[in-house]
Amino acid sequence: MSHTPPEVLEALHALLNRAYAPYSGFAVAAVVKSGSGRLFGGVNVENAAYPLSRCAEQSATLQMVSAGEREIAEVWVLSRGLEPATPCGGCRQVLSEFAPPDTPVHCLSADGPALHTTLGELLPYAFTGRYLSKPDKS
């Protein structure tokens, strides 16, 4: 966990205990650092209607956007268990809306190793806004 500043690690562990995961029992906490250096945390929030559940990475990103920030500079994800959990496909897509491919993503396990990667390695062919640009018809 050497890539994780102490204040981020402390926030992750506090958040992990706030996760709402009564169905899966799989608590996840996330912290995103914005371009301005501010930290925003989130947890997974499950719902009996499963599609309405939200992941920790989405929750942290929503907090950041609600605070008026639009750029993710770094991401940390913490889960319990022996293996670090990476962001799911949907979260990778949400992160890619606000973070470039070289953004560091640190996946930490409370009881085991860490995985340090980048968003581009996790989602090499992200669907981004550039696909939605209108073609020049001149």
DSSP file with accessible surface (Angstrom, degrees, kcal/mol):
  #  RESIDUE AA STRUCTURE BP1 BP2  ACC     N-H-->O    O-->H-N    N-H-->O    O-->H-N    TCO  KAPPA ALPHA  PHI   PSI    X-CA   Y-CA   Z-CA
    1    1 A M    >         0   0   83      0, 0.0     3,-1.9     0, 0.0     8,-0.1   0.000 360.0 360.0 360.0  23.1    0.0    0.0    0.0
    2    2 A S  T 3   +     0   0  112      1,-0.3     0, 0.0     3,-0.0     0, 0.0   0.730 360.0  60.0 -64.7 -22.0    3.0    2.2   -0.4
    3    3 A H  T 3  S+     0   0  100      2,-0.1    -1,-0.3     1,-0.0   103,-0.0   0.422  90.3  88.6 -82.8   1.9    1.3    4.2   -3.2
    4    4 A T  S <  S-     0   0   12     -3,-1.9    -1,-0.0     4,-0.0     5,-0.0  -0.889  76.6-133.7-109.4 115.0   -1.4    5.2   -0.8
    5    5 A P    >>  -     0   0   43      0, 0.0     4,-2.4     0, 0.0     3,-0.7  -0.310  26.7-115.1 -59.9 147.8   -1.1    8.3    1.3
    6    6 A P  H 3> S+     0   0  103      0, 0.0     4,-2.6     0, 0.0     5,-0.2   0.864 114.9  54.2 -55.0 -38.7   -2.0    7.8    5.0
    7    7 A E  H 3> S+     0   0  113      1,-0.2     4,-1.9     2,-0.2     5,-0.1   0.865 109.7  47.9 -68.3 -30.6   -5.0   10.1    4.9
    8    8 A V  H <> S+     0   0    1     -3,-0.7     4,-2.8     2,-0.2    -1,-0.2   0.932 111.6  49.4 -72.2 -44.3   -6.4    8.2    1.9
    9    9 A L  H  X S+     0   0   44     -4,-2.4     4,-2.3     2,-0.2    -2,-0.2   0.919 111.3  49.7 -60.8 -42.8   -5.9    4.9    3.6
   10   10 A E  H  X S+     0   0  151     -4,-2.6     4,-2.1    -5,-0.2    -1,-0.2   0.932 112.1  47.7 -61.6 -44.7   -7.6    6.2    6.8
   11   11 A A  H  X S+     0   0   38     -4,-1.9     4,-2.9    -5,-0.2     5,-0.2   0.914 109.9  53.3 -63.5 -41.7  -10.5    7.5    4.8
   12   12 A L  H  X S+     0   0    0     -4,-2.8     4,-2.7     1,-0.2    -1,-0.2   0.926 109.8  46.8 -60.5 -45.6  -10.8    4.2    2.9
   13   13 A H  H  X S+     0   0   75     -4,-2.3     4,-1.2     2,-0.2    -1,-0.2   0.895 113.4  48.7 -66.3 -38.3  -11.0    2.1    6.0
   14   14 A A  H  < S+     0   0   40     -4,-2.1     4,-0.3    -5,-0.2     3,-0.3   0.925 114.2  46.7 -65.1 -43.6  -13.6    4.5    7.6
   15   15 A L  H >X S+     0   0   22     -4,-2.9     3,-2.3     1,-0.2     4,-0.6   0.889 102.2  63.8 -64.9 -40.3  -15.7    4.4    4.4
   16   16 A L  H >< S+     0   0    4     -4,-2.7     3,-1.0     1,-0.3    -1,-0.2   0.873  99.8  54.0 -54.7 -36.1  -15.5    0.6    4.1
   17   17 A N  T 3< S+     0   0  121     -4,-1.2    -1,-0.3    -3,-0.3    -2,-0.2   0.617 106.0  54.2 -74.0 -10.9  -17.4    0.3    7.4
   18   18 A R  T <4 S+     0   0  170     -3,-2.3    -1,-0.2    -4,-0.3    -2,-0.2   0.468  78.8 121.1 -99.4  -6.5  -20.1    2.5    6.0
   19   19 A A    <<  -     0   0   22     -3,-1.0     2,-0.7    -4,-0.6    26,-0.2  -0.250  58.9-139.2 -58.1 147.3  -20.8    0.5    2.9
   20   20 A Y  B     +a   45   0A 119     24,-2.5    26,-2.9     8,-0.1     3,-0.1  -0.883  45.3 142.8-112.4  95.0  -24.3   -0.9    2.5
   21   21 A A     >  +     0   0   16     -2,-0.7     4,-1.7    24,-0.2    -1,-0.1  -0.407   3.7 146.6-131.9  57.6  -24.0   -4.4    1.2
   22   22 A P  T  4 S+     0   0   71      0, 0.0    -1,-0.1     0, 0.0    -2,-0.0   0.731  76.5  42.9 -70.7 -17.9  -26.7   -6.5    2.8
   23   23 A Y  T  4 S+     0   0  108     -3,-0.1    -2,-0.1     3,-0.1    25,-0.0   0.898 127.3  23.2 -95.7 -46.9  -27.2   -8.8   -0.2
   24   24 A S  T  4 S-     0   0   71      2,-0.1     3,-0.1     1,-0.0    -3,-0.1   0.751  85.1-142.5 -89.8 -26.8  -23.7   -9.6   -1.5
   25   25 A G     <  +     0   0   66     -4,-1.7     2,-0.9     1,-0.2    -4,-0.1   0.607  61.4 128.1  71.9  10.6  -21.9   -8.9    1.8
   26   26 A F        -     0   0   95     -6,-0.1     2,-0.2    -5,-0.1    -1,-0.2  -0.801  43.8-164.5-106.4  92.5  -19.1   -7.4   -0.4
   27   27 A A        -     0   0   11     -2,-0.9    53,-0.8    -8,-0.1     2,-0.4  -0.568   8.1-176.8 -78.6 138.8  -18.3   -4.0    1.0
   28   28 A V  E     -C   79   0B  14     -2,-0.2    16,-1.7    51,-0.2     2,-0.3  -0.998   8.7-169.9-137.2 140.1  -16.3   -1.6   -1.2
   29   29 A A  E     -CD  78  43B   0     49,-2.4    49,-2.9    -2,-0.4     2,-0.3  -0.942   7.4-172.3-125.0 149.1  -14.9    1.9   -0.5
   30   30 A A  E     -CD  77  42B   0     12,-2.6    12,-2.3    -2,-0.3     2,-0.4  -0.995  10.8-166.7-141.5 148.4  -13.4    4.3   -3.1
   31   31 A V  E     -CD  76  41B   3     45,-2.3    45,-2.6    -2,-0.3     2,-0.4  -0.999   7.4-165.9-131.2 131.1  -11.6    7.6   -3.0
   32   32 A V  E     -CD  75  40B   0      8,-2.7     8,-2.5    -2,-0.4     2,-0.6  -0.945  11.9-145.2-114.3 140.7  -11.0    9.7   -6.0
   33   33 A K  E     -CD  74  39B  66     41,-2.8    40,-3.8    -2,-0.4    41,-1.2  -0.927  20.7-141.0-102.4 125.8   -8.5   12.6   -6.1
   34   34 A S  E >   -C   72   0B   1      4,-3.0     3,-2.0    -2,-0.6    38,-0.2  -0.251  29.3 -97.7 -79.0 172.0   -9.7   15.5   -8.3
   35   35 A G  T 3  S+     0   0   38     36,-1.8    37,-0.1     1,-0.3    -1,-0.1   0.791 126.1  54.9 -59.5 -27.4   -7.5   17.6  -10.5
   36   36 A S  T 3  S-     0   0   76     35,-0.3    -1,-0.3     2,-0.1    36,-0.1   0.511 121.8-107.5 -84.7  -4.4   -7.4   20.2   -7.7
   37   37 A G  S <  S+     0   0   43     -3,-2.0    -2,-0.1     1,-0.3     2,-0.1   0.380  72.4 140.2  95.8  -4.5   -6.1   17.7   -5.2
   38   38 A R        -     0   0  128     -5,-0.1    -4,-3.0     1,-0.0     2,-0.4  -0.442  46.5-132.4 -72.7 148.3   -9.4   17.3   -3.2
   39   39 A L  E     -D   33   0B  69     -6,-0.2     2,-0.4    -2,-0.1    -6,-0.2  -0.855  20.1-172.6-104.6 137.4  -10.4   13.9   -2.1
   40   40 A F  E     -D   32   0B  17     -8,-2.5    -8,-2.7    -2,-0.4     2,-0.3  -0.998   8.3-159.8-131.0 130.6  -13.9   12.5   -2.5
   41   41 A G  E     +D   31   0B  28     -2,-0.4     2,-0.3   -10,-0.2   -10,-0.2  -0.729  12.6 169.9-112.2 159.1  -15.1    9.2   -1.0
   42   42 A G  E     -D   30   0B   4    -12,-2.3   -12,-2.6    -2,-0.3     2,-0.3  -0.979  15.2-151.3-157.4 164.3  -17.8    6.8   -1.7
   43   43 A V  E     -D   29   0B  18     -2,-0.3     2,-0.2   -14,-0.2   -14,-0.2  -0.902  34.7 -93.3-132.5 162.3  -19.1    3.4   -0.8
   44   44 A N        -     0   0   14    -16,-1.7   -24,-2.5    -2,-0.3     2,-0.5  -0.571  34.9-163.1 -76.5 142.3  -21.2    0.8   -2.6
   45   45 A V  B     -aB  20  54A  69      9,-2.8     9,-2.4    -2,-0.2   -24,-0.2  -0.941   8.6-157.0-129.4 105.7  -24.9    1.0   -1.8
   46   46 A E        -     0   0   23    -26,-2.9     2,-0.3    -2,-0.5     4,-0.1  -0.405   4.4-160.9 -82.5 161.9  -26.9   -2.1   -2.7
   47   47 A N        -     0   0   68      3,-0.1     6,-0.2    -2,-0.1     5,-0.1  -0.991  30.8-121.3-140.6 145.6  -30.6   -2.2   -3.4
   48   48 A A  S    S+     0   0   67     -2,-0.3     2,-1.2     1,-0.2    -1,-0.1   0.829 113.6  63.6 -57.8 -32.1  -33.0   -5.1   -3.4
   49   49 A A  S >  S-     0   0   47      1,-0.2     3,-2.7    -3,-0.0     4,-0.3  -0.786  90.9-153.3 -88.3  91.9  -33.7   -4.2   -7.0
   50   50 A Y  G >  S+     0   0  157     -2,-1.2     3,-2.1     1,-0.3    -1,-0.2   0.770  84.0  61.6 -45.9 -42.1  -30.1   -5.0   -8.0
   51   51 A P  G 3  S+     0   0  112      0, 0.0    -1,-0.3     0, 0.0    -3,-0.1   0.745  98.5  60.6 -61.8 -16.7  -29.8   -2.7  -11.1
   52   52 A L  G <  S+     0   0  106     -3,-2.7    -2,-0.2    -5,-0.1    -4,-0.1   0.516  81.3 109.5 -87.2  -4.4  -30.4    0.2   -8.8
   53   53 A S    <   -     0   0   30     -3,-2.1     2,-0.4    -4,-0.3    -7,-0.2  -0.292  58.5-145.5 -66.8 155.7  -27.4   -0.5   -6.7
   54   54 A R  B     -B   45   0A 115     -9,-2.4    -9,-2.8   -11,-0.0     2,-0.1  -0.981   7.6-130.5-127.1 141.4  -24.4    1.9   -7.0
   55   55 A C     >  -     0   0   40     -2,-0.4     4,-2.4   -11,-0.2   -12,-0.2  -0.438  24.4-113.7 -85.2 160.9  -20.7    1.1   -6.7
   56   56 A A  H  > S+     0   0    0      1,-0.2     4,-2.7     2,-0.2   -26,-0.2   0.885 115.8  53.9 -62.5 -40.0  -18.2    2.9   -4.5
   57   57 A E  H  > S+     0   0   10      1,-0.2     4,-2.1     2,-0.2    -1,-0.2   0.901 110.7  46.6 -64.4 -39.5  -16.3    4.3   -7.5
   58   58 A Q  H  > S+     0   0   35      2,-0.2     4,-2.9     1,-0.2    -2,-0.2   0.920 111.4  52.1 -66.1 -42.4  -19.5    5.8   -8.9
   59   59 A S  H  X S+     0   0   26     -4,-2.4     4,-2.0     2,-0.2    -2,-0.2   0.920 111.1  46.3 -60.7 -45.2  -20.5    7.2   -5.5
   60   60 A A  H  X S+     0   0    0     -4,-2.7     4,-2.1     2,-0.2    -1,-0.2   0.916 113.1  49.8 -65.0 -41.0  -17.1    8.9   -5.1
   61   61 A T  H  X S+     0   0    2     -4,-2.1     4,-2.7    -5,-0.2     5,-0.2   0.916 109.0  51.8 -65.3 -40.7  -17.2   10.3   -8.7
   62   62 A L  H  X S+     0   0   98     -4,-2.9     4,-2.6     1,-0.2    -1,-0.2   0.893 108.2  52.0 -63.2 -37.9  -20.7   11.6   -8.1
   63   63 A Q  H  X S+     0   0  106     -4,-2.0     4,-1.3    -5,-0.2    -1,-0.2   0.924 110.7  48.6 -61.8 -43.5  -19.5   13.3   -4.9
   64   64 A M  H  <>S+     0   0    0     -4,-2.1     5,-2.1     2,-0.2     3,-0.4   0.943 113.2  45.2 -62.7 -48.6  -16.7   15.0   -6.9
   65   65 A V  H ><5S+     0   0   38     -4,-2.7     3,-2.0     1,-0.2    -2,-0.2   0.910 109.5  56.0 -64.5 -39.7  -19.0   16.2   -9.7
   66   66 A S  H 3<5S+     0   0  104     -4,-2.6    -1,-0.2     1,-0.3    -2,-0.2   0.807 103.8  55.5 -62.2 -27.1  -21.6   17.4   -7.2
   67   67 A A  T 3<5S-     0   0   46     -4,-1.3    -1,-0.3    -3,-0.4    -2,-0.2   0.431 126.3-102.2 -85.6   1.0  -18.8   19.5   -5.6
   68   68 A G  T < 5S+     0   0   55     -3,-2.0     2,-0.2     1,-0.3    -3,-0.2   0.515  79.7 129.3  95.4   5.0  -18.1   21.1   -9.0
   69   69 A E      < -     0   0   31     -5,-2.1    -1,-0.3    -6,-0.2    -2,-0.1  -0.647  31.1-179.3 -93.7 153.3  -15.0   19.2  -10.0
   70   70 A R        +     0   0  151     -2,-0.2     2,-0.4     1,-0.1    -1,-0.1   0.286  55.5  75.1-134.8   9.2  -14.7   17.5  -13.4
   71   71 A E        -     0   0  110     -7,-0.1   -36,-1.8    28,-0.0     2,-0.5  -0.986  56.2-155.5-134.1 127.8  -11.3   15.8  -13.4
   72   72 A I  E     +C   34   0B   0     26,-3.0   -38,-0.3    -2,-0.4     3,-0.1  -0.878  13.3 175.4 -98.7 128.0  -10.1   12.7  -11.7
   73   73 A A  E     +     0   0B  36    -40,-3.8     2,-0.3    -2,-0.5   -39,-0.2   0.684  67.3   1.7-102.4 -24.5   -6.3   12.6  -11.1
   74   74 A E  E     -C   33   0B  35    -41,-1.2   -41,-2.8    29,-0.2     2,-0.4  -0.978  60.5-151.7-163.8 152.2   -6.0    9.3   -9.1
   75   75 A V  E     -Ce  32 105B   1     29,-2.0    31,-2.9    -2,-0.3     2,-0.4  -0.990   5.8-171.9-134.9 138.7   -8.3    6.5   -7.8
   76   76 A W  E     -Ce  31 106B   1    -45,-2.6   -45,-2.3    -2,-0.4     2,-0.4  -0.993   4.4-172.5-127.4 138.9   -8.1    4.1   -4.8
   77   77 A V  E     -Ce  30 107B   1     29,-2.7    31,-3.7    -2,-0.4     2,-0.4  -0.998   3.2-169.5-130.8 132.2  -10.5    1.2   -4.2
   78   78 A L  E     +Ce  29 108B   0    -49,-2.9   -49,-2.4    -2,-0.4     2,-0.3  -0.982  11.6 163.4-125.5 132.6  -10.5   -0.9   -1.0
   79   79 A S  E     -Ce  28 109B   1     29,-1.8    31,-2.9    -2,-0.4    32,-0.3  -0.922  37.6-104.7-137.0 165.0  -12.3   -4.2   -0.4
   80   80 A R  S    S+     0   0  111    -53,-0.8     2,-0.2    -2,-0.3     3,-0.2  -0.585  73.5  59.1 -86.1 153.9  -12.1   -6.9    2.1
   81   81 A G  S    S-     0   0   27     -2,-0.2    30,-1.5     1,-0.1    31,-0.2  -0.595  92.9 -70.4 121.5 179.3  -10.5  -10.2    1.2
   82   82 A L  S    S+     0   0  124     -2,-0.2    -1,-0.1    28,-0.1    27,-0.1   0.640 110.5  55.9 -88.0 -16.5   -7.2  -11.7    0.0
   83   83 A E  S    S-     0   0  142     -3,-0.2     2,-0.2    29,-0.1    27,-0.2  -0.945  86.7-116.0-117.8 140.1   -7.4  -10.3   -3.5
   84   84 A P        -     0   0   23      0, 0.0     2,-0.5     0, 0.0    25,-0.2  -0.512  29.0-134.0 -72.1 135.9   -7.8   -6.7   -4.5
   85   85 A A        -     0   0   26     23,-0.5    23,-0.2    -2,-0.2    30,-0.1  -0.788  15.5-146.5 -90.8 132.6  -11.0   -6.0   -6.4
   86   86 A T        -     0   0   54     -2,-0.5    -8,-0.0     1,-0.1    20,-0.0  -0.579  35.1 -82.9 -91.0 159.7  -10.8   -3.9   -9.5
   87   87 A P        -     0   0    0      0, 0.0    -1,-0.1     0, 0.0   -10,-0.0  -0.339  50.9-113.1 -58.7 142.1  -13.5   -1.5  -10.6
   88   88 A C     >  -     0   0   61      1,-0.1     4,-2.4    -3,-0.1     5,-0.2  -0.164  34.8 -94.9 -68.4 171.9  -16.3   -3.3  -12.5
   89   89 A G  H  > S+     0   0   51      1,-0.2     4,-2.0     2,-0.2     5,-0.1   0.895 125.3  51.3 -58.0 -43.2  -16.9   -2.5  -16.2
   90   90 A G  H  > S+     0   0   41      1,-0.2     4,-2.3     2,-0.2    -1,-0.2   0.908 110.9  48.3 -63.0 -39.9  -19.5    0.1  -15.5
   91   91 A C  H  > S+     0   0    1      2,-0.2     4,-3.0     1,-0.2     5,-0.2   0.878 107.4  55.3 -69.3 -35.8  -17.3    1.9  -13.0
   92   92 A R  H  X S+     0   0   53     -4,-2.4     4,-2.1     1,-0.2    -1,-0.2   0.924 109.8  47.6 -60.6 -41.1  -14.4    1.9  -15.5
   93   93 A Q  H  X S+     0   0   62     -4,-2.0     4,-0.8     2,-0.2    -2,-0.2   0.921 112.0  48.9 -66.4 -43.2  -16.6    3.6  -18.0
   94   94 A V  H >X S+     0   0   50     -4,-2.3     3,-1.0     1,-0.2     4,-0.6   0.938 112.0  49.0 -62.1 -45.2  -17.8    6.2  -15.4
   95   95 A L  H >X S+     0   0    1     -4,-3.0     3,-1.6     1,-0.2     4,-1.1   0.899 104.4  59.9 -61.2 -38.4  -14.2    6.9  -14.4
   96   96 A S  H 3< S+     0   0   17     -4,-2.1    -1,-0.2     1,-0.3    -2,-0.2   0.720  93.2  66.4 -67.1 -17.1  -13.2    7.3  -18.0
   97   97 A E  H << S+     0   0  117     -3,-1.0    -1,-0.3    -4,-0.8    -2,-0.2   0.803 118.7  22.0 -68.5 -27.0  -15.6   10.1  -18.4
   98   98 A F  H << S+     0   0   50     -3,-1.6   -26,-3.0    -4,-0.6    -2,-0.2   0.374 119.1  61.2-122.7   0.5  -13.5   12.2  -16.0
   99   99 A A  S  < S-     0   0   10     -4,-1.1   -26,-0.1   -28,-0.2    -1,-0.1  -0.994  72.3-125.8-135.9 138.5  -10.0   10.6  -16.1
  100  100 A P    >   -     0   0   58      0, 0.0     3,-1.9     0, 0.0    19,-0.3  -0.316  39.3 -99.9 -74.1 164.9   -7.5   10.2  -18.9
  101  101 A P  T 3  S+     0   0   89      0, 0.0    19,-3.3     0, 0.0    20,-0.4   0.781 119.5  59.9 -58.5 -27.3   -6.1    6.7  -19.6
  102  102 A D  T 3  S+     0   0  121     17,-0.2     0, 0.0    16,-0.1     0, 0.0   0.402  73.9 127.7 -85.9   9.2   -2.9    7.3  -17.7
  103  103 A T    <   -     0   0    4     -3,-1.9    16,-2.0     1,-0.1    17,-0.2  -0.436  65.5-117.6 -65.2 125.9   -4.7    8.0  -14.4
  104  104 A P  E     - F   0 118B  46      0, 0.0   -29,-2.0     0, 0.0     2,-0.4  -0.440  28.5-167.1 -66.8 136.2   -3.3    5.8  -11.6
  105  105 A V  E     -eF  75 117B   0     12,-2.7    12,-2.7   -31,-0.2     2,-0.6  -0.992   1.6-164.0-126.3 121.4   -5.8    3.3  -10.1
  106  106 A H  E     -eF  76 116B  10    -31,-2.9   -29,-2.7    -2,-0.4     2,-0.6  -0.928   0.3-165.6-111.4 114.7   -4.8    1.6   -6.9
  107  107 A C  E     -eF  77 115B   0      8,-3.2     8,-3.0    -2,-0.6     2,-0.4  -0.906  14.6-172.8-103.8 116.8   -6.8   -1.5   -6.0
  108  108 A L  E     -eF  78 114B   0    -31,-3.7   -29,-1.8    -2,-0.6   -23,-0.5  -0.860  17.0-152.2-114.9 142.8   -6.2   -2.5   -2.3
  109  109 A S  E >   -e   79   0B   0      4,-1.0     3,-0.8    -2,-0.4   -29,-0.2  -0.936  17.1-138.5-110.7 138.8   -7.3   -5.5   -0.3
  110  110 A A  T 3  S+     0   0   30    -31,-2.9   -30,-0.2    -2,-0.4   -28,-0.1   0.793 103.4  28.7 -63.9 -26.2   -7.8   -5.1    3.4
  111  111 A D  T 3  S+     0   0  108    -30,-1.5    -1,-0.2   -32,-0.3   -29,-0.1   0.196 125.7  16.1-121.6  14.4   -6.1   -8.5    4.0
  112  112 A G  S <  S-     0   0   35     -3,-0.8    -3,-0.3     1,-0.3   -29,-0.1  -0.679  91.9 -23.7-157.3-148.3   -3.7   -9.0    1.2
  113  113 A P        -     0   0   73      0, 0.0    -4,-1.0     0, 0.0     2,-0.3  -0.053  48.3-126.9 -76.3 175.8   -1.8   -7.5   -1.7
  114  114 A A  E     -F  108   0B  34     -6,-0.2     2,-0.5   -31,-0.1    -6,-0.2  -0.862   7.4-145.5-119.8 156.0   -2.5   -4.4   -3.8
  115  115 A L  E     -F  107   0B  73     -8,-3.0    -8,-3.2    -2,-0.3     2,-0.6  -0.993  11.5-166.1-122.2 122.4   -2.7   -3.9   -7.5
  116  116 A H  E     +F  106   0B  65     -2,-0.5   -10,-0.2   -10,-0.2     2,-0.2  -0.954  30.5 132.3-112.4 119.3   -1.4   -0.7   -9.0
  117  117 A T  E     -F  105   0B  20    -12,-2.7   -12,-2.7    -2,-0.6     2,-0.3  -0.662  48.0-100.5-144.6-166.7   -2.5    0.0  -12.6
  118  118 A T  E  >  -F  104   0B  39    -14,-0.3     4,-1.8    -2,-0.2     3,-0.3  -0.897  27.9-114.9-125.4 162.2   -3.9    2.7  -14.8
  119  119 A L  H  > S+     0   0    6    -16,-2.0     4,-2.6    -2,-0.3   -17,-0.2   0.899 117.0  56.4 -61.9 -39.0   -7.4    3.3  -16.1
  120  120 A G  H  4 S+     0   0   19    -19,-3.3    -1,-0.2     1,-0.2   -18,-0.1   0.845 106.2  49.8 -63.0 -33.5   -6.1    2.7  -19.6
  121  121 A E  H  4 S+     0   0  129    -20,-0.4    -1,-0.2    -3,-0.3    -2,-0.2   0.860 114.4  45.0 -71.8 -34.3   -4.9   -0.7  -18.6
  122  122 A L  H  < S+     0   0   20     -4,-1.8    -2,-0.2     1,-0.3    -1,-0.2   0.818 132.3  19.7 -76.1 -31.7   -8.2   -1.5  -17.0
  123  123 A L  S >< S+     0   0   39     -4,-2.6     3,-0.9    -5,-0.2    -1,-0.3  -0.657  70.1 171.7-139.6  78.1  -10.3   -0.1  -20.0
  124  124 A P  T 3  S+     0   0   87      0, 0.0    -1,-0.1     0, 0.0    -4,-0.1   0.763  79.2  37.0 -66.8 -26.0   -8.1    0.0  -23.1
  125  125 A Y  T 3  S+     0   0  208      2,-0.0    -5,-0.0     3,-0.0     3,-0.0  -0.388  82.3 179.3-123.1  57.5  -10.8    0.9  -25.6
  126  126 A A    <   -     0   0   16     -3,-0.9     2,-0.7     1,-0.1   -33,-0.0  -0.247  31.8-124.1 -61.6 140.9  -13.0    3.2  -23.5
  127  127 A F        +     0   0  110      3,-0.0     2,-0.2     2,-0.0    -1,-0.1  -0.798  46.6 172.7 -83.9 113.9  -16.1    4.7  -25.2
  128  128 A T    >   -     0   0   33     -2,-0.7     3,-2.0     1,-0.0     4,-0.3  -0.698  49.2 -89.1-121.4 176.7  -15.5    8.4  -24.8
  129  129 A G  G >  S+     0   0   40      1,-0.3     3,-1.5    -2,-0.2     4,-0.4   0.708 113.0  76.9 -59.8 -20.6  -17.1   11.7  -25.9
  130  130 A R  G >  S+     0   0  158      1,-0.3     3,-0.8     2,-0.2    -1,-0.3   0.812  89.3  58.1 -63.9 -25.2  -14.9   11.7  -29.0
  131  131 A Y  G <  S+     0   0  118     -3,-2.0    -1,-0.3     1,-0.2    -2,-0.2   0.711 102.6  54.9 -72.9 -19.5  -17.2    9.1  -30.5
  132  132 A L  G <  S+     0   0  126     -3,-1.5    -1,-0.2    -4,-0.3    -2,-0.2   0.437  79.1 117.5 -94.9  -1.6  -20.1   11.5  -30.1
  133  133 A S  S <  S-     0   0   85     -3,-0.8     3,-0.0    -4,-0.4    -3,-0.0  -0.426  72.6-114.2 -66.3 140.5  -18.6   14.4  -32.0
  134  134 A K        -     0   0  196     -2,-0.1    -1,-0.1     1,-0.1    -2,-0.1  -0.587  34.6-113.6 -76.4 133.3  -20.4   15.3  -35.1
  135  135 A P        -     0   0  101      0, 0.0     2,-0.5     0, 0.0    -1,-0.1  -0.362  28.6-108.4 -67.8 147.2  -18.4   14.6  -38.3
  136  136 A D        -     0   0  139      1,-0.1    -3,-0.0    -3,-0.0     0, 0.0  -0.648  29.7-167.0 -75.3 121.1  -17.3   17.6  -40.3
  137  137 A K              0   0  190     -2,-0.5    -1,-0.1    -3,-0.0    -3,-0.0   0.173 360.0 360.0 -98.5  18.7  -19.4   17.6  -43.5
  138  138 A S              0   0  131      0, 0.0    -2,-0.0     0, 0.0     0, 0.0  -0.270 360.0 360.0 -85.5 360.0  -17.4   20.1  -45.4
